[in-house]
Amino acid sequence: MVAPAATAPTPSSSAMIEAVWAFVTSDGNDANWRGPWLRSVRQLTDGPWGVGTRYESLYRFFGRDEAVVVELTEVDPPRRLAWRQVGAGSLAVNDGRYDLELVGDGTRFTVTGTIAGRGVRQVLDAPFARYLDRAGRRQHAQLAAALRAGSVAISE
């Protein structure tokens, strides 16, 4: 069963959509606003990033480190960035996307995803999806704080 994961609240920023896009797509900012679960991110493929680019993310969940390799499946600046997990991992399905849209004089940022465990771990899909939803809300608050610190005004 595929369970929805982390459809997080959508803070609105008075910053231009391009500024929010630049912030959330910068490798150096990921661990800043996606922690404490995300420890690091590194690009695995050479060259500029785009569809097909692969990244390895090191996460810490429930006291255990796990490296997850994802491949970008859609890049539509400054509106959408989508990815899917490739290779082995605890999850059989781990797809997600960032959507940015202009709302009034601000930018709405939404994270959505789907997950599905492997084998008997599928019984944990629904509880893990709820955990990811709470984590997503915390990450959105951290994103708002990081944008504020970078002189990008944001209201939640």
Helices and strands as residue ranges (DSSP letters): E 3-5, E 12-13, H 17-24, H 27-34, E 38-43, E 54-61, E 64-76, E 80-86, E 91-103, E 106-117, G 119-124, H 125-149, E 154-155
